[in-house]
Amino acid sequence: MPLQPLDLSTLPEGGLIAIDSAPLIYWLEDHPVWGCRYAPLLEGIAAGRWQGLLTTVTLAEVLTGPLLQQREQLVERYAAALTDPASFAMTSLTPPVVISAARLRARYGLRLPDAVQLASALHAGAVALVSHDRDFAGCSDLPILSAQA
């Protein structure tokens, strides 16, 4: 049975959607299994249906692969796409976000990058967090959408 795209029916039009690193990487690299699962979300963001929210941590994680491969043009292309304010808002680590991340990490046992994603999403007022990570399974603070569901 072919994998289905994410169920995006609960996302309100114009809503701010936080996106973790893996879905972006799968989509940007056109991953043969997972890329198509996240494509409708990213295409909807590009079309203005939703606003994407990325953290500076996500940007660093997405750019690491092309940097390791010494593919500077790809780094520039990814950076330009992911910092386009028409599609994505970018949030930085601030003391309140970091304190919230520490609390979330302690409450749910999240790895620090995951706690940063969730804290950033909550502080920015996101309506959901899209992740490929099962570590968020016990989190009840925000709807978590995953292609692994």
N, C-alpha and C positions, 0 to 999 in steps of 0.2 A: 504494500500500500504506500503510495507516495506521501511524503510529508506535506502537511498543509501549512499555509502561512499563519502567522500569529493572528489570533482573534482580536481585531482592533475595534470591534463594535462598541466597546464600553468607553472608548476614548472620546471625550467631547471635542467637537470642532473648535479649532483654535487653541486647544489645550497645550500646556507645556509638558513635554515628554522627556524625561531624563534617559539617556542612553549610555549603557556601560560599554566598555571597550570591545569585547568579543563580537557583539552584533555588528558593530561598525567594520571591524576587520573582516568578518565573513562577507559582508556586503561589498566592501571596497575591493576585496580580492576575488569576488565572484566564486566563493567556495561552492563546490558542486552539490553539496548536501544542504548546508545551512544558509548560504547566501540568499536563496530564493525565499526562505522563511521570513527573513527580515526585510526583503525588498519592498513590500507594500508599505511598510512604515516609513522607510527612508524616502521612497518615491512620494508618499503623502506629505512628508516634511518639505521636500523640494518643491512640491506643487502648492505649498502654503496651507494645507489642511490642518497641520499641527506645527508647533514650534519645537525644535529639538533643543535639549539642554545637555551640554557637555562640560565636564570638568577639565581643568588643566592637566590632571592626572590621566584622563582618557586620551587627551591629545598626545601626551608623552608616550603612552603605551601604544597607540596606533602608529606613531612615527618610528618606533624602535625597530620594527621588522625591516622596513625599507632602508633604514640607516645601517643595520647590520649587513644588508645586501649591497651596500654602497650604491643605492639607487636614488641619487639626489633629486632627479626630476620627479620621481614618484613621491618623495618627501614633500617637495614643493606643491605638487598637485593635491596630495592629501591635505596638507596644511591649508591651502587656499580653500578647498571645499569645506573643511571642518571649521574654519574661522569666518565663514561667510555669514554675516549677521542677518541676512534675509532668511536663512534656514536654521541657524544654530545660535543660541545664546551660550556664552562661555562663562563659567563660574570658577573663581579662584578659591584657594584655601584661605579662609579668614579664621581668626581665633574662635568666633562662635561656631563655625562649621567644624573646626577641629575638636572642640570640646564636645559637640554633639556626636561626632564620629567616635570619640573615645567612649561615650556613654552607650552608643549603639553596639560598639564592638564588645563591651563588657556584657551588655544585655543578651546579645544573640550569638556571641562567640565568632563574629565575623572577622575575616582577615582585614587588615587596615585599608587596603584599596577599596574593598567592598563597603566598609563602613563609611569611607569618604564619599563614595557614590551615593549611598542612601542619605547621609547627612546633607549633602549638597542638594539632592533632589527635594528633601523636606524643606530646607531653608529657602529654596527658590520658589516653592509653591507648585512643584510639579504634580501632575495628576496621576502619574505612573512612572515606574522605572522599568526599562526594558534591559534584560540581562540574559546571558546564556549560562549563568552561574547558578547552580543548585543551592549554594550557601544561603540564599535569601529565603529558602523554603519556610522558615519559621517566623519571618518578619511580618508583622501586622500593621506597621505604621503607614504603609503605602502599597497600592496594588503593584505587584511585580509580574511583568509579562515575560515569558520565556518560550523559546521555540522547543525547549526540551519537555514541555508539559504534555 
